[in-house]
């Protein structure tokens, strides 16, 4: 059985149960067990450790659990071994709990008297039998690395290894050198973590809250930029008797010497060499062009802090995914060529450390890998998006030949199991939540490791996706997925949920997601269709680039042409009950559709763009609009492009009932874009509803907020695609329309 067959078979249990299986609900989705942080593999590949997150609607609590699981048993019995819970933390998930009650100490069957206030994160193996994890005090901000040891099948109580004065993240540990590496945010020009903690304390004593800026960025994603910057620290750990680890010396900032010319911000994309003596990391070059340039470099640094230098200096775009060869002599990574385009093709590079030379691998391959690692000295492993799947393949360094390993569904993170020919991957499908699997590099043989949500495959029906393809603009093939409702009957008529992805340089893939999960709409009774128009990834770079300065043209034409073909080929879809939904660029397209078509009975715009011009001046990543619209809006020629594709120009044509969703901490598309959309709708008398989240960013991440999002969205599209809503005349408030035409005074 291939891995594709294995994962596709998971929902089959629910399928054969027929009437015993119940439909999937938003409550099921938000209470799904999920992986949090990276999965840690023990040095001998015998065990893994992972953090599992779980939310309870009834209790209104978020649970964080640290598990250890044996891989050996799973391999031997061709199934998954039983995970052992090491520690559990829970907290009231409400934004304003009614009271700060004391957490009781509970006896834990595995740890014995462990206080529940330790919230585990970032598991790392310190030896084959000792596991480390980090707990950060929310009041003081101090992080402590704890260790637990497995002795005679029983895990010990957590024992503190080292305490840090500030929060730490992105932990790596080399059992070869005993070096612990991590990132910490420190004030620019400050090396000592203690000094940063002291400065933090004095910041809290300030009477004012003002912040000043002389350059961009001012803010990024969902936070305002501070005078802190992430740096990489190393600290030797010494193993004492019975695997009790202690720090040796003080943490060293390994990139401070390379930081003299400005902010050198290390990303979490760093890795230790096999010997544990060097680190490869990615950072944007210090400068004043952060907001309109994507350029970043791969740096090679010694763990003793003796120096950090870029291995790919000069021109180029964003770099990512550095990986040392098994002998530590080479570094593979990917880099884009364009310096201001976040969706350029990632090109595979291999750098020889001794020779200081770089070769490009598979230069003619028209796919964009997003993760690279080594299989052996002659072969790389890459993950990439292609035709709705996130695939895994081998790449021959010398010839560039591509040999597929996993070609179905969606491969997420990948890491090699030391001393074996196997990989540990997280893997999912549109009808199967993310779980862990091992895959043979040689023949693709697969073994399931985890099953976080057995009820979703035994008690709940999840609609399997069907590939669909239509002919769009430029005679191009528009690929996507179709999901049918439970208990589907082709003789009946069904409403349509037409989902449009964001990005726009992204795609719908056959993979599980806690956001915009297509099965939610199918389970609510909608035929659900998600298509990849121009701008989507996985179909070659030319197809991705085809959206540039064509935002309301080729993608819109492809979507509407595909919709008409869909309706012709699937007569069970009711033409009178169509709803369209989209987020980010998808939200832009919802506004564009509202100005150019009245075929839909309901629209949902999540964090969409209202005005291309206002968005330019309020967003943070200026390289995005400058590339998409070929310039800046204060250039006369480029201004025409911005104006041409601005949904605001067509507000007078809007008449479709629209749900507008926007969040306060969305700094990619600021909340005024949503408020402007809502104002334009209601001032013209068009039925609309605004769903506002004061504590979310471009995504709705908190479980309770996600549940509310789903309730509002499903209620909206169900209302307007019901028999009553679909048969209603154009629902414009004529009195509001008259007020617009007349004198409001």
C-alpha positions as CSV (number, residue, x, y, z in Angstrom):
1,X,0.0,0.0,0.0
2,X,1.4,3.4,-1.0
3,X,1.3,6.3,1.4
4,X,-1.4,7.9,-0.8
5,X,-3.6,4.8,-0.5
6,X,-3.0,4.7,3.2
7,X,-4.1,8.2,3.9
8,X,-7.0,8.1,1.4
9,X,-8.2,5.0,3.2
10,X,-8.4,6.8,6.6
11,X,-11.9,8.4,6.0
12,X,-13.2,5.2,4.5
13,X,-14.2,3.9,7.9
14,X,-16.7,6.7,8.2
15,X,-17.8,6.3,4.6
16,X,-18.8,2.6,5.1
17,X,-20.6,3.4,8.3
18,X,-23.3,5.1,6.3
19,X,-26.0,6.4,8.5
20,X,-23.9,5.8,11.6
21,X,-21.4,8.4,10.6
22,X,-22.4,12.0,11.3
23,X,-21.5,15.2,9.4
24,X,-18.4,17.2,10.2
25,X,-19.1,20.4,12.2
26,X,-17.2,23.6,13.1
27,X,-17.2,22.3,16.7
28,X,-15.3,19.2,15.5
29,X,-12.8,21.3,13.7
30,X,-11.9,23.7,16.5
31,X,-11.6,20.8,18.9
32,X,-9.3,18.8,16.7
33,X,-6.0,17.7,18.2
34,X,-3.1,19.4,16.5
35,X,0.7,19.3,16.5
36,X,2.4,22.4,18.0
37,X,6.1,23.1,17.5
38,X,8.4,20.7,15.7
39,X,8.6,17.0,16.3
40,X,11.8,16.0,18.0
41,X,13.5,12.7,17.0
42,X,15.8,10.9,19.5
43,X,19.5,10.5,18.4
44,X,19.0,6.7,18.0
45,X,15.7,7.2,16.0
46,X,13.9,5.1,18.5
47,X,11.5,7.7,19.9
48,X,9.9,11.0,19.0
49,X,8.5,13.8,21.2
50,X,5.8,16.3,20.2
51,X,3.5,18.9,21.6
52,X,-0.2,18.4,21.1
53,X,-2.7,21.3,21.4
54,X,-6.3,20.7,22.2
55,X,-9.3,23.1,22.8
56,X,-12.4,22.2,24.8
57,X,-15.5,24.2,23.9
58,X,-17.4,23.0,27.0
59,X,-14.5,23.8,29.4
60,X,-13.4,26.9,27.5
61,X,-9.8,25.7,28.1
62,X,-6.8,25.3,25.9
63,X,-4.7,22.2,26.7
64,X,-1.0,21.8,25.8
65,X,0.4,18.3,26.2
66,X,3.9,16.9,25.8
67,X,4.0,13.3,24.5
68,X,6.7,10.8,23.8
69,X,6.2,7.9,21.5
70,X,8.3,4.9,20.5
71,X,9.1,4.5,16.8
72,X,10.5,1.0,17.2
73,X,7.2,-0.6,18.3
74,X,5.4,1.1,15.4
75,X,7.9,-0.3,12.9
76,X,7.8,-3.7,14.3
77,X,4.0,-4.1,14.4
78,X,3.3,-2.0,11.4
79,X,1.1,0.4,13.4
80,X,1.5,3.2,15.9
81,X,2.7,2.6,19.4
82,X,0.8,4.2,22.3
83,X,2.0,7.7,23.1
84,X,3.0,8.5,26.7
85,X,1.9,11.9,28.2
86,X,4.8,13.5,30.0
87,X,3.2,16.8,31.0
88,X,-0.1,18.6,30.6
89,X,-0.9,22.3,30.9
90,X,-4.3,23.9,30.7
91,X,-5.5,27.5,30.8
92,X,-8.7,29.4,30.5
93,X,-8.9,30.3,26.8
94,X,-11.2,33.2,27.2
95,X,-9.7,36.7,26.6
96,X,-11.1,38.0,29.9
97,X,-11.6,35.1,32.4
98,X,-14.1,36.0,35.1
99,X,-11.4,35.4,37.8
100,X,-7.8,34.5,38.1
101,X,-8.3,31.3,40.1
102,X,-5.5,29.3,41.5
103,X,-4.5,26.3,39.4
104,X,-4.6,23.1,41.6
105,X,-1.7,20.8,41.7
106,X,-2.7,17.4,40.3
107,X,-1.0,14.1,40.6
108,X,-0.1,13.0,37.1
109,X,0.2,9.3,36.5
110,X,3.4,9.7,34.6
111,X,5.2,12.5,36.3
112,X,3.9,12.2,39.9
113,X,3.0,15.5,41.5
114,X,3.9,17.8,38.6
115,X,2.5,21.3,38.8
116,X,0.2,22.2,36.0
117,X,1.6,25.7,35.6
118,X,4.5,24.4,33.4
119,X,3.5,24.9,29.8
120,X,5.7,22.7,27.7
121,X,7.1,23.8,24.4
122,X,10.0,23.1,22.0
123,X,10.9,19.5,22.8
124,X,14.5,18.5,22.2
125,X,16.4,15.3,22.9
126,X,19.5,15.7,25.1
127,X,20.3,12.0,24.8
128,X,18.6,8.8,23.8
129,X,16.8,8.7,27.1
130,X,16.7,12.4,28.2
131,X,14.2,14.8,26.8
132,X,14.3,18.6,27.2
133,X,11.5,21.1,26.9
134,X,11.1,24.8,27.6
135,X,8.6,26.5,29.9
136,X,8.3,30.3,29.9
137,X,6.9,32.2,32.9
138,X,4.1,34.5,31.5
139,X,4.6,37.0,34.3
140,X,8.4,37.4,34.3
141,X,9.2,36.3,30.7
142,X,11.9,34.0,31.9
143,X,12.4,30.7,30.1
144,X,13.7,27.5,31.7
145,X,14.9,24.5,30.0
146,X,13.8,21.4,31.8
147,X,14.7,17.7,31.3
148,X,12.9,14.5,32.0
149,X,14.7,11.1,32.0
150,X,13.3,7.7,31.1
151,X,14.4,5.0,33.5
152,X,13.0,1.5,33.5
153,X,10.0,2.6,31.5
154,X,9.0,5.5,33.8
155,X,9.6,9.2,33.2
156,X,11.1,11.3,35.9
157,X,9.9,14.6,37.2
158,X,11.0,17.6,35.3
159,X,14.4,18.9,36.4
160,X,15.6,22.4,35.6
161,X,18.7,22.5,33.4
162,X,19.2,26.2,32.8
163,X,17.1,29.4,33.3
164,X,17.3,32.3,30.8
165,X,16.4,35.8,31.7
166,X,14.3,36.3,28.6
167,X,12.0,34.1,26.4
168,X,13.9,31.7,24.1
169,X,12.8,29.9,21.0
170,X,13.9,27.7,18.1
171,X,15.9,25.2,20.2
172,X,18.6,22.9,18.6
173,X,20.9,20.6,20.5
174,X,24.0,18.7,19.3
175,X,24.7,15.5,21.2
176,X,28.0,15.4,19.3
177,X,29.3,18.7,20.7
178,X,27.0,19.3,23.6
179,X,26.0,22.7,22.2
180,X,22.5,24.1,22.8
181,X,21.5,26.7,20.2
182,X,18.4,29.0,20.4
183,X,17.1,32.4,19.4
184,X,16.3,35.3,21.7
185,X,15.1,38.8,21.0
186,X,17.6,41.3,22.4
187,X,18.1,45.0,22.1
188,X,20.2,46.0,19.2
189,X,23.9,46.2,20.3
190,X,23.2,44.2,23.4
191,X,24.8,40.8,23.8
192,X,23.8,39.8,27.4
193,X,20.4,38.3,27.9
194,X,20.4,39.6,31.5
195,X,21.0,43.1,30.1
196,X,18.0,42.8,27.9
197,X,15.9,41.7,30.8
198,X,17.0,44.8,32.8
199,X,16.1,47.0,29.9
200,X,12.8,45.4,29.6
201,X,12.2,46.1,33.3
202,X,13.0,49.8,32.8
203,X,10.7,49.9,29.8
204,X,7.8,48.9,32.0
205,X,8.6,51.8,34.3
206,X,8.2,54.4,31.6
207,X,5.4,56.9,32.1
208,X,4.6,57.3,28.4
209,X,4.0,54.7,25.7
210,X,5.3,56.5,22.6
211,X,7.4,54.8,20.0
212,X,9.4,56.6,17.3
213,X,10.5,55.4,13.9
214,X,12.9,56.8,11.4
215,X,12.7,54.0,8.8
216,X,10.4,51.2,7.6
217,X,9.5,48.7,8.8
218,X,7.2,50.2,11.4
219,X,5.2,47.0,11.9
220,X,5.1,43.6,10.4
221,X,2.4,41.0,10.1
222,X,0.7,41.6,13.5
223,X,3.2,43.4,15.7
224,X,4.9,46.8,15.7
225,X,8.7,46.6,15.3
226,X,10.6,47.3,18.5
227,X,14.3,48.0,19.1
228,X,14.8,44.3,19.8
229,X,15.9,41.9,17.2
230,X,16.2,38.1,17.1
231,X,19.7,36.8,17.6
232,X,21.2,33.3,17.8
233,X,22.8,32.2,21.1
234,X,24.8,29.1,21.9
235,X,25.5,27.5,25.3
236,X,27.5,24.3,26.1
237,X,25.6,21.8,28.2
238,X,27.6,19.3,30.2
239,X,26.1,15.8,31.0
240,X,26.7,14.7,34.6
241,X,25.8,11.5,36.3
242,X,22.6,9.9,35.2
243,X,22.2,12.3,32.3
244,X,21.7,15.4,34.5
245,X,22.6,18.3,32.3
246,X,24.1,21.6,33.5
247,X,25.2,24.7,31.6
248,X,28.9,25.4,31.1
249,X,29.5,29.1,30.9
250,X,27.2,31.8,29.6
251,X,25.2,32.1,26.4
252,X,27.1,33.5,23.5
253,X,25.6,35.7,20.7
254,X,27.2,34.2,17.7
255,X,26.2,36.9,15.2
256,X,26.9,40.0,17.1
257,X,30.1,40.7,15.3
258,X,28.3,40.5,12.0
259,X,25.8,43.1,13.2
260,X,27.9,46.2,13.3
261,X,26.3,47.8,10.2
262,X,22.7,47.5,11.5
263,X,19.9,45.1,12.3
264,X,20.9,41.5,11.4
265,X,17.7,39.6,12.3
266,X,18.1,35.9,12.4
267,X,15.1,33.9,11.2
268,X,14.1,30.6,12.7
269,X,15.5,29.0,9.6
270,X,18.8,27.9,11.1
271,X,20.5,24.5,11.7
272,X,23.4,23.0,13.5
273,X,26.2,21.2,11.6
274,X,26.5,17.4,12.2
275,X,29.6,18.1,14.4
276,X,27.7,20.8,16.3
277,X,30.5,23.3,15.7
278,X,28.8,25.5,13.1
279,X,25.4,27.0,12.4
280,X,23.9,28.0,9.1
281,X,21.1,30.6,9.4
282,X,19.1,33.0,7.3
283,X,19.0,36.8,7.8
284,X,18.0,39.8,5.9
285,X,20.9,42.1,5.2
286,X,21.1,45.2,7.4
287,X,19.7,48.2,5.6
288,X,16.8,50.6,5.2
289,X,15.0,48.7,2.4
290,X,13.4,46.0,4.5
291,X,9.9,47.0,3.4
292,X,10.6,47.0,-0.4
293,X,13.3,44.3,-0.8
294,X,13.1,40.6,-0.1
295,X,16.8,39.9,-0.2
296,X,18.2,37.6,2.6
297,X,21.3,35.6,2.8
298,X,22.5,32.3,4.3
299,X,25.2,32.9,6.9
300,X,27.7,30.4,8.2
301,X,28.8,30.9,11.8
302,X,31.0,29.2,14.4
303,X,29.2,28.3,17.6
304,X,31.9,29.9,19.7
305,X,30.9,33.3,18.3
306,X,34.2,33.8,16.4
307,X,32.5,35.0,13.2
308,X,29.5,34.9,10.9
309,X,29.7,35.5,7.1
310,X,27.2,35.1,4.3
311,X,27.8,32.3,1.9
312,X,25.7,33.9,-0.8
313,X,26.5,37.6,-0.6
314,X,25.5,40.1,-3.3
315,X,22.4,40.2,-5.4
316,X,19.5,37.8,-5.1
317,X,16.1,37.5,-3.4
318,X,14.9,35.6,-0.3
319,X,17.0,32.6,0.9
320,X,15.6,29.8,3.0
321,X,16.0,26.2,4.2
322,X,19.8,25.8,4.8
323,X,20.8,22.2,5.4
324,X,24.3,20.7,6.1
325,X,25.4,17.6,4.2
326,X,25.9,14.5,6.4
327,X,29.7,15.1,6.5
328,X,29.3,18.8,7.2
329,X,31.3,19.9,4.1
330,X,28.4,21.4,2.1
331,X,25.3,23.5,2.6
332,X,22.2,23.1,0.5
333,X,19.6,25.9,0.4
334,X,17.1,27.6,-1.9
335,X,17.0,31.2,-3.1
336,X,14.9,33.4,-5.3
337,X,16.5,35.5,-8.0
338,X,14.2,38.5,-7.9
339,X,15.0,41.0,-5.1
340,X,11.5,42.3,-4.6
341,X,9.2,39.4,-5.5
342,X,8.1,37.0,-2.8
343,X,6.7,34.5,-5.2
344,X,9.7,34.0,-7.5
345,X,10.9,30.5,-8.2
346,X,13.1,29.0,-5.5
347,X,16.3,27.7,-7.0
348,X,18.3,24.9,-5.4
349,X,21.9,25.8,-4.5
350,X,24.8,23.7,-3.0
351,X,27.7,25.5,-1.4
352,X,31.1,23.9,-0.8
353,X,32.4,25.3,2.5
354,X,36.1,24.5,1.8
355,X,36.1,25.6,-1.8
356,X,33.7,28.5,-1.2
357,X,31.9,27.7,-4.5
358,X,28.3,27.3,-5.3
359,X,26.5,25.2,-7.9
360,X,22.9,25.4,-9.0
361,X,21.0,22.1,-9.0
362,X,18.1,21.2,-11.4
363,X,18.3,24.7,-12.9
364,X,15.7,23.9,-15.6
365,X,13.1,22.4,-13.2
366,X,10.1,24.6,-13.3
367,X,8.9,24.0,-9.8
368,X,9.6,26.0,-6.6
369,X,10.8,23.8,-3.7
370,X,10.2,25.2,-0.3
371,X,12.3,22.7,1.8
372,X,15.5,20.9,1.1
373,X,17.6,18.4,3.0
374,X,20.2,15.7,2.2
375,X,19.5,12.1,1.4
376,X,23.2,11.2,0.8
377,X,26.3,13.0,-0.6
378,X,24.9,12.8,-4.2
379,X,21.2,13.3,-3.5
380,X,18.9,15.9,-2.1
381,X,15.3,15.7,-0.9
382,X,12.8,18.5,-1.6
383,X,9.2,19.3,-0.9
384,X,7.3,21.4,-3.5
385,X,3.8,22.2,-4.7
386,X,2.5,20.7,-7.9
387,X,-1.1,20.5,-9.3
388,X,-2.8,20.6,-5.9
389,X,-0.3,18.4,-4.0
390,X,2.6,19.1,-1.8
391,X,5.0,16.4,-3.0
392,X,8.3,14.9,-1.9
393,X,11.1,13.9,-4.3
394,X,14.7,13.1,-4.6
395,X,17.0,15.3,-6.7
396,X,20.2,14.1,-8.2
397,X,22.8,16.8,-7.6
398,X,24.9,16.1,-10.7
399,X,22.1,15.6,-13.3
400,X,19.2,17.4,-11.7
401,X,17.0,14.3,-12.3
402,X,13.8,14.3,-10.2
403,X,12.6,11.0,-8.6
404,X,9.2,11.2,-6.9
405,X,8.8,9.6,-3.4
406,X,5.4,10.9,-2.3
407,X,3.1,12.4,-5.0
408,X,-0.3,12.5,-3.4
409,X,-2.0,14.7,-0.8
410,X,0.2,17.0,1.3
411,X,3.6,16.5,2.8
412,X,4.5,19.1,5.5
413,X,7.7,19.0,7.5
414,X,10.3,16.4,6.7
415,X,13.3,15.1,8.7
416,X,15.6,12.2,8.4
417,X,15.7,9.5,11.0
418,X,19.4,9.2,11.9
419,X,21.0,6.0,11.0
420,X,18.1,4.8,8.8
421,X,16.9,5.2,5.2
422,X,13.6,6.6,6.5
423,X,12.1,10.0,6.8
424,X,9.6,11.3,9.4
425,X,7.0,13.4,7.8
426,X,3.7,15.1,8.7
427,X,1.1,14.3,6.2
428,X,-2.5,15.1,5.5
429,X,-5.3,15.2,3.0
430,X,-8.5,17.3,2.5
431,X,-10.4,14.5,4.2
432,X,-7.7,13.4,6.7
433,X,-6.1,15.5,9.5
434,X,-2.4,15.9,9.9
435,X,-0.5,12.9,11.4
436,X,3.0,11.5,11.4
437,X,4.3,8.9,9.1
438,X,7.6,7.3,8.3
439,X,8.6,6.9,4.6
440,X,11.3,4.9,3.0
441,X,13.7,6.9,0.9
442,X,14.4,3.9,-1.2
443,X,10.9,2.6,-2.2
444,X,8.4,5.0,-0.7
445,X,7.1,2.4,1.8
446,X,5.1,4.0,4.5
447,X,4.2,3.4,8.1
448,X,1.8,5.3,10.2
449,X,3.2,6.7,13.5
450,X,0.4,8.8,15.1
451,X,-3.4,9.0,15.1
452,X,-4.3,12.2,16.9
453,X,-8.0,12.2,15.9
454,X,-9.3,8.7,15.5
455,X,-12.9,9.8,15.8
456,X,-12.6,11.8,12.6
457,X,-12.0,8.6,10.7
458,X,-14.4,6.3,12.6
459,X,-17.4,8.4,13.5
460,X,-17.5,11.4,11.2
461,X,-18.0,11.6,7.5
462,X,-15.4,13.6,5.6
463,X,-16.1,14.2,1.9
464,X,-13.3,13.0,-0.3
465,X,-12.1,15.6,-2.9
466,X,-12.5,15.1,-6.6
467,X,-10.0,16.8,-9.1
468,X,-11.7,19.1,-11.6
469,X,-10.2,21.0,-14.5
470,X,-11.7,23.7,-16.7
471,X,-10.5,26.1,-19.4
472,X,-9.7,29.6,-18.3
473,X,-8.2,32.8,-19.7
474,X,-5.4,32.3,-22.3
475,X,-6.8,28.8,-22.9
476,X,-5.1,27.7,-19.7
477,X,-6.1,24.7,-17.5
478,X,-7.7,25.8,-14.3
479,X,-7.4,23.0,-11.8
480,X,-9.1,22.5,-8.5
481,X,-11.1,20.3,-6.1
482,X,-14.8,19.5,-5.7
483,X,-16.4,18.1,-2.6
484,X,-19.9,16.8,-2.4
485,X,-22.2,17.0,0.7
486,X,-22.8,13.9,2.8
487,X,-25.6,11.6,1.6
488,X,-25.2,13.1,-1.9
489,X,-28.0,12.5,-4.4
490,X,-27.3,13.5,-7.9
491,X,-31.0,13.9,-8.6
492,X,-31.3,16.7,-6.0
493,X,-30.3,20.4,-6.4
494,X,-27.5,21.8,-4.1
495,X,-26.2,25.3,-3.3
496,X,-22.6,26.0,-4.3
497,X,-19.8,27.3,-2.1
498,X,-17.2,28.8,-4.5
499,X,-14.0,29.3,-2.5
500,X,-11.2,31.6,-3.7
501,X,-7.8,31.4,-2.2
502,X,-5.5,34.2,-1.0
503,X,-1.9,34.9,-1.7
504,X,-2.6,35.3,-4.6
505,X,0.6,33.2,-5.1
506,X,-0.6,30.1,-3.3
507,X,-2.9,27.2,-4.2
508,X,-5.6,24.8,-2.9
509,X,-3.8,21.6,-2.0
510,X,-5.1,18.2,-0.9
511,X,-4.1,18.9,2.7
512,X,-5.8,19.5,6.0
513,X,-6.2,23.0,7.4
514,X,-7.8,24.4,10.6
515,X,-8.7,27.5,8.5
516,X,-10.9,27.5,5.4
517,X,-11.4,23.7,5.7
518,X,-13.4,22.8,2.6
519,X,-15.1,19.9,4.4
520,X,-16.9,22.3,6.7
521,X,-18.8,23.8,3.7
522,X,-19.5,20.4,2.2
523,X,-20.8,19.1,5.5
524,X,-23.2,22.1,5.7
525,X,-24.9,20.9,2.5
526,X,-22.9,22.9,-0.1
527,X,-21.2,21.5,-3.2
528,X,-17.8,23.0,-2.5
529,X,-15.4,24.0,-5.3
530,X,-12.0,25.5,-4.9
531,X,-10.0,26.5,-8.0
532,X,-6.5,27.7,-8.8
533,X,-6.6,30.6,-11.3
534,X,-3.6,32.6,-12.7
535,X,-1.2,33.5,-9.9
536,X,-1.5,30.1,-8.2
537,X,1.6,28.0,-7.5
538,X,2.3,24.5,-8.6
539,X,1.7,24.9,-12.3
540,X,5.0,26.5,-13.4
541,X,6.4,30.0,-12.8
542,X,4.8,31.5,-15.9
543,X,1.3,30.6,-14.6
544,X,2.2,32.1,-11.2
545,X,3.6,35.3,-12.8
546,X,0.5,35.7,-15.1
547,X,-1.4,37.6,-12.4
548,X,1.0,40.5,-12.2
549,X,-0.8,43.7,-13.2
550,X,-3.7,41.4,-14.1
551,X,-5.5,41.2,-10.7
552,X,-9.0,41.7,-12.0
553,X,-8.5,40.4,-15.4
554,X,-7.1,36.9,-16.0
555,X,-7.9,35.4,-12.6
556,X,-11.4,36.8,-12.7
557,X,-12.0,35.6,-16.3
558,X,-10.7,32.1,-15.4
559,X,-12.9,31.8,-12.3
560,X,-16.0,33.0,-14.1
561,X,-15.4,30.8,-17.2
562,X,-14.7,27.8,-14.9
563,X,-17.8,28.5,-12.9
564,X,-20.0,28.4,-16.1
565,X,-18.4,25.1,-17.2
566,X,-18.8,23.7,-13.7
567,X,-22.6,24.5,-13.8
568,X,-22.9,22.9,-17.2
569,X,-21.1,19.8,-16.2
570,X,-22.8,19.4,-12.8
571,X,-26.5,20.0,-13.2
572,X,-27.1,19.1,-9.5
573,X,-25.7,22.5,-8.6
574,X,-28.5,25.1,-8.4
575,X,-27.6,28.1,-10.5
576,X,-29.9,30.2,-8.3
577,X,-28.1,29.4,-5.1
578,X,-24.5,30.3,-5.5
579,X,-22.2,31.7,-2.8
580,X,-18.6,32.9,-3.2
581,X,-16.1,33.2,-0.4
582,X,-12.5,34.4,-0.2
583,X,-9.8,35.7,2.1
584,X,-6.9,38.1,1.5
585,X,-6.6,38.2,-2.3
586,X,-9.7,36.0,-2.3
587,X,-11.4,38.9,-0.4
588,X,-10.1,41.3,-3.1
589,X,-11.7,39.1,-5.7
590,X,-15.0,39.0,-3.8
591,X,-15.1,42.8,-4.0
592,X,-14.1,42.7,-7.6
593,X,-16.9,40.1,-8.3
594,X,-19.4,42.4,-6.6
595,X,-18.6,45.2,-9.0
596,X,-18.6,43.0,-12.1
597,X,-21.2,40.2,-11.7
598,X,-24.5,39.5,-10.0
599,X,-24.5,35.7,-10.4
600,X,-23.9,35.1,-6.7
601,X,-26.6,35.3,-4.1
602,X,-24.1,35.8,-1.2
603,X,-20.5,36.8,-0.8
604,X,-18.0,36.5,2.1
605,X,-15.0,38.9,2.2
606,X,-12.4,38.0,4.8
607,X,-9.6,40.5,5.2
608,X,-9.9,41.7,1.6
609,X,-8.7,44.7,-0.2
610,X,-11.0,47.7,-0.9
611,X,-8.6,50.1,-2.5
612,X,-5.3,49.2,-4.1
613,X,-4.0,52.8,-3.4
614,X,-4.9,53.0,0.3
615,X,-3.5,49.5,0.8
616,X,-0.1,50.5,-0.6
617,X,0.3,53.2,2.0
618,X,-0.9,51.2,5.0
619,X,0.6,47.7,4.4
620,X,4.0,46.7,5.6
621,X,5.6,44.6,2.8
622,X,5.8,47.2,0.1
623,X,7.6,44.9,-2.2
624,X,4.4,43.0,-2.7
625,X,2.2,45.8,-4.3
626,X,5.3,47.3,-6.0
627,X,5.8,44.0,-7.9
628,X,2.1,43.2,-8.5
629,X,1.3,46.6,-9.9
630,X,4.7,47.3,-11.4
631,X,5.7,50.3,-9.5
632,X,4.7,52.8,-6.8
633,X,1.4,54.7,-6.8
634,X,3.2,58.0,-6.8
635,X,4.7,57.2,-10.2
636,X,2.3,58.3,-12.9
637,X,2.5,55.2,-15.1
638,X,2.2,52.7,-12.2
639,X,-0.6,54.8,-10.7
640,X,-2.7,53.8,-13.7
641,X,-2.2,50.1,-12.8
642,X,-3.3,50.7,-9.2
643,X,-6.4,52.6,-10.2
644,X,-7.3,50.1,-12.9
645,X,-7.5,47.1,-10.5
646,X,-9.0,48.9,-7.5
647,X,-12.3,47.4,-6.4
648,X,-13.3,50.8,-5.0
649,X,-13.8,52.1,-8.5
650,X,-16.8,49.8,-9.0
651,X,-18.6,50.3,-5.7
652,X,-21.6,51.8,-7.4
653,X,-22.3,48.4,-9.0
654,X,-22.3,46.5,-5.7
655,X,-25.6,44.8,-4.9
656,X,-24.9,41.3,-3.6
657,X,-25.4,40.7,0.2
658,X,-21.9,40.5,1.7
659,X,-20.5,39.3,5.0
660,X,-17.3,41.4,5.8
661,X,-14.8,39.9,8.2
662,X,-11.8,41.9,9.4
663,X,-9.4,41.9,12.4
664,X,-7.6,44.7,14.2
665,X,-4.2,43.2,14.2
666,X,-4.1,42.6,10.5
667,X,-1.3,44.8,9.3
668,X,-1.1,43.2,5.9
669,X,-4.5,44.5,4.9
670,X,-5.5,46.9,7.7
671,X,-8.9,47.0,9.3
672,X,-9.9,50.2,7.4
673,X,-10.1,48.0,4.2
674,X,-12.9,46.0,5.8
675,X,-14.6,49.0,7.3
676,X,-14.5,50.7,3.9
677,X,-16.1,47.7,2.3
678,X,-18.8,47.6,4.9
679,X,-19.5,51.3,4.6
680,X,-19.7,51.1,0.8
681,X,-22.3,48.3,1.1
682,X,-24.5,49.7,3.8
683,X,-24.5,53.3,2.6
684,X,-25.9,52.0,-0.7
685,X,-28.5,49.9,1.1
686,X,-26.9,46.5,0.2
687,X,-27.5,43.9,3.0
688,X,-24.2,43.4,4.8
689,X,-22.8,42.2,8.1
690,X,-19.5,43.1,9.7
691,X,-17.7,40.5,11.8
692,X,-14.8,42.2,13.7
693,X,-12.1,40.6,15.8
694,X,-10.1,43.0,18.0
695,X,-7.5,40.3,18.9
696,X,-6.8,38.5,15.6
697,X,-4.4,39.2,12.7
698,X,-4.7,38.2,9.0
699,X,-5.9,34.8,10.2
700,X,-8.4,33.9,12.9
701,X,-6.4,31.6,15.1
702,X,-8.1,31.4,18.6
703,X,-10.4,28.4,18.8
704,X,-13.4,30.3,20.2
705,X,-13.0,33.0,17.6
706,X,-12.7,30.4,14.9
707,X,-15.9,28.8,16.0
708,X,-17.7,32.2,15.9
709,X,-16.2,32.8,12.4
710,X,-17.6,29.5,11.2
711,X,-21.0,30.1,12.7
712,X,-21.3,33.5,11.1
713,X,-20.0,32.4,7.7
714,X,-22.2,29.4,7.5
715,X,-25.3,31.3,8.7
716,X,-24.7,34.0,6.1
717,X,-24.3,31.8,3.0
718,X,-27.1,29.5,4.2
719,X,-29.5,32.4,4.6
720,X,-29.0,33.8,1.2
721,X,-28.8,30.5,-0.7
722,X,-31.9,29.1,1.0
723,X,-35.0,28.8,-1.2
724,X,-36.4,32.0,0.4
725,X,-33.2,33.9,0.1
726,X,-32.5,32.7,-3.5
727,X,-35.9,33.7,-4.7
728,X,-35.8,37.2,-3.3
729,X,-35.5,40.2,-5.6
730,X,-32.4,42.3,-5.5
731,X,-32.4,43.1,-1.8
732,X,-31.4,46.8,-1.9
733,X,-32.6,49.2,0.7
734,X,-34.3,51.8,-1.6
735,X,-34.5,54.4,1.2
736,X,-30.8,54.3,1.7
737,X,-30.3,54.6,-2.1
738,X,-32.5,57.6,-2.2
739,X,-30.6,59.3,0.6
740,X,-27.4,58.8,-1.5
741,X,-29.0,60.4,-4.5
742,X,-30.6,63.3,-2.6
743,X,-29.4,65.9,-0.1
744,X,-28.7,64.3,3.3
745,X,-29.0,67.7,5.0
